[in-house]
């Protein structure tokens, strides 16, 4: 029986296309006033079950980890349930911690790639740090790029090639021809569930009243699902070179 389950898992991954069978939408909740904490929500309808879900993540950007008590995950096991209803439940669950951290200050989306947007390379995103009128901004000032980093997959992943994927992020100042590593996985957390691929979804900036800046990349994570590769999101802090 176990061999049959493994075979079915391999067939699902091998025969489905790279499109997401279940793509989570995202909503940025905000930053704390000092920029240390960042909160966002991902939500949608699960493939296979048809159950609506909502998950709120609060990230300590200094430590690059979830704040204790986060994430807040809600799911309604009813195909007829409304996504708005489950989102209301997760918002209520996260309300106390969000208020405690004051994680409600809006950031600015500097660049974005919706999953339905046709892009020649979803692992690269180029942006300017500020808006400037009259066309005076420095075109294509920064480029955030992602490279896959293979890791051995545990038996539970049923990976046909024996690999699961991590990633490395590099941020490049195109004007100064200067680049630095923004992030590189040293291991893959179990919360990612056997990732097969990644892309860059959004680059978000926050500027506090004191003048400090924080930058966050939302990274799409593709994992095996019932009907293909599902896409979820993780937040990765980085600094400009």
C-alpha positions as a printed Julia matrix, in Angstrom:
241×3 Matrix{Float64}:
   0.0    0.0     0.0
   2.82   2.42    0.89
   4.52   1.7    -2.45
   1.26   2.49   -4.26
   0.89   5.79   -2.37
   4.47   6.74   -3.25
   3.89   5.87   -6.91
   0.71   7.95   -7.05
   2.54  10.89   -5.46
   5.28  10.64   -8.05
   2.79  10.48  -10.9
   0.99  13.59   -9.67
   4.21  15.6    -9.62
   5.57  14.18  -12.87
   2.46  14.56  -15.0
   1.2   17.99  -13.92
   2.36  21.22  -15.49
   4.21  24.01  -13.7
   1.06  26.06  -13.26
  -0.33  26.34   -9.76
  -3.39  24.19   -9.15
  -4.05  26.18   -5.98
  -2.68  29.7    -5.84
  -2.9   31.67   -2.61
  -3.77  35.34   -2.96
  -2.03  37.77   -0.64
  -2.92  40.86    1.36
  -0.29  43.0     3.07
  -1.47  43.92    6.57
   1.39  46.25    7.48
   4.54  47.03    9.44
   5.1   48.07   13.02
   6.0   51.78   13.33
   9.71  50.98   13.82
   9.69  48.57   10.86
  10.7   45.54   12.88
   7.51  43.53   12.37
   5.74  42.76    9.12
   2.36  41.05    8.74
   0.63  39.61    5.7
  -2.18  37.22    4.88
  -2.48  34.51    2.26
  -5.84  33.04    1.43
  -7.8   31.08   -1.14
  -9.51  27.75   -1.8
  -7.63  24.48   -1.46
  -7.31  22.26   -4.49
  -8.94  18.88   -4.14
 -11.04  19.62   -1.05
 -12.44  22.96   -2.19
 -12.18  24.27    1.39
 -11.5   28.01    1.87
  -8.49  28.94    4.0
  -6.74  31.99    5.42
  -3.33  32.28    7.1
  -1.87  35.37    8.76
   1.88  35.56    9.28
   3.67  38.04   11.53
   7.41  38.15   10.88
  10.17  39.54   13.08
  12.32  41.02   10.32
  15.34  41.43   12.62
  15.35  37.73   13.48
  13.89  36.6    10.13
  11.41  34.31   11.87
   7.76  34.15   12.83
   6.7   36.01   15.95
   5.7   33.6    18.72
   2.01  32.79   18.34
   2.09  33.29   14.57
   0.98  32.09   12.07
  -2.8   32.1    12.51
  -4.32  29.43   10.28
  -8.02  29.03    9.64
  -9.87  26.63    7.32
 -13.55  25.87    6.91
 -14.2   22.27    5.85
 -17.19  23.15    3.74
 -17.0   23.65   -0.04
 -19.87  26.1     0.16
 -18.23  28.32    2.78
 -17.19  31.84    1.76
 -13.55  32.88    1.64
 -14.56  36.16    3.26
 -15.9   34.26    6.27
 -12.67  32.35    6.89
 -10.65  35.55    6.4
 -12.74  37.2     9.1
 -11.94  34.3    11.44
  -8.18  34.56   10.94
  -8.3   38.35   11.33
 -10.1   37.94   14.64
  -7.59  35.33   15.83
  -4.62  37.57   14.95
  -6.16  40.82   16.21
  -4.6   40.85   19.7
  -1.03  40.19   18.56
  -1.29  42.6    15.62
  -2.53  45.32   17.97
   0.19  44.57   20.5
   2.9   44.96   17.83
   1.05  47.82   16.09
   1.65  46.05   12.79
  -0.69  48.19   10.71
   1.52  50.82    9.03
   1.22  50.58    5.24
   4.21  49.77    3.1
   4.76  50.54   -0.57
   4.73  47.86   -3.27
   7.76  48.69   -5.4
   7.25  45.85   -7.88
   4.86  42.96   -8.32
   4.36  39.9   -10.54
   0.86  38.42  -10.28
   0.85  34.7   -10.98
  -1.27  35.27  -14.08
   1.12  37.85  -15.54
   3.19  36.58  -18.45
   6.82  37.16  -17.57
  10.01  36.07  -19.39
  11.66  35.28  -16.06
   9.64  34.99  -12.84
  12.85  34.62  -10.83
  13.89  38.23  -11.5
  12.2   41.5   -10.57
  13.57  44.96  -11.34
  12.43  48.09   -9.52
  13.19  51.67   -8.49
  13.24  52.53   -4.77
  11.2   55.75   -5.08
   8.62  57.35   -7.3
   9.83  60.43   -9.14
   7.67  62.45  -11.51
   8.6   63.68  -15.0
  10.47  60.47  -15.8
  13.49  61.35  -13.66
  13.66  58.09  -11.77
  16.66  55.84  -12.43
  15.21  53.16  -14.69
  15.82  49.59  -13.57
  17.88  50.72  -10.58
  17.74  47.44   -8.62
  17.27  43.81   -9.62
  16.29  41.08   -7.19
  17.14  37.67   -8.6
  16.49  34.14   -7.35
  18.45  30.95   -7.93
  17.37  27.44   -7.01
  19.49  25.51   -4.49
  18.88  21.73   -4.46
  18.68  19.71   -1.23
  18.17  16.01   -0.66
  14.47  15.3    -0.19
  13.22  13.27    2.76
  11.32  10.07    1.93
   8.04  11.77    2.79
   8.45  14.14   -0.19
   8.21  11.36   -2.79
  10.45  13.45   -5.07
  11.11  11.57   -8.31
  14.6   13.06   -8.65
  15.35  12.79   -4.93
  15.58  16.57   -4.6
  13.66  19.39   -2.98
  14.55  22.98   -3.72
  15.8   25.84   -1.6
  16.78  29.22   -2.99
  19.27  32.07   -2.95
  18.36  35.74   -3.4
  20.76  38.34   -4.8
  20.11  42.09   -4.88
  21.99  44.13   -7.49
  22.41  47.9    -7.77
  22.49  48.24  -11.55
  23.72  51.84  -11.48
  26.72  50.98   -9.3
  27.22  47.46  -10.64
  27.22  46.22   -7.05
  25.57  43.0    -5.9
  25.22  41.18   -2.61
  23.59  38.04   -1.35
  20.3   38.85    0.35
  19.37  35.33    1.46
  20.51  31.73    1.02
  18.85  28.65    2.48
  21.08  26.49    4.63
  18.21  24.05    5.16
  14.56  23.77    4.16
  12.03  24.17    6.98
   9.3   21.55    7.17
   6.71  24.34    6.89
   7.51  24.66    3.17
   6.46  21.04    2.51
   8.82  19.68   -0.16
   9.24  22.77   -2.41
   9.83  22.18   -6.1
  10.2   25.74   -7.4
  10.07  29.44   -6.46
   9.4   32.82   -7.98
   9.46  36.46   -6.85
   5.97  37.81   -6.22
   6.43  41.28   -4.68
   8.99  43.74   -3.38
   7.62  45.87   -0.53
   9.27  48.84    1.22
   8.51  50.61    4.47
   9.99  53.95    5.56
   9.54  54.89    9.2
   9.14  58.43   10.53
  12.74  58.23   11.8
  13.98  57.67    8.25
  14.89  53.99    8.54
  13.92  51.65    5.7
  12.88  48.0     5.51
  12.49  45.91    2.4
  10.65  42.6     2.12
  10.34  40.18   -0.77
   7.31  37.94   -0.98
   8.49  34.69   -2.53
   6.18  32.2    -4.24
   6.78  28.62   -3.1
   5.55  25.78   -5.34
   4.75  22.5    -3.59
   3.06  19.25   -4.68
  -0.7   19.32   -4.38
  -3.64  17.14   -5.3
  -4.13  18.66   -8.75
  -0.65  20.01   -9.54
   1.82  22.38   -7.95
   0.28  24.67   -5.34
   1.7   28.13   -4.7
   2.09  29.68   -1.27
   4.07  32.73   -0.1
   6.85  33.44    2.36
   8.34  36.79    3.42
  12.1   37.38    3.18
  13.67  40.61    4.49
  16.6   42.14    2.62
  18.61  45.36    2.47
  19.61  47.37   -0.59
  23.36  47.36   -1.42
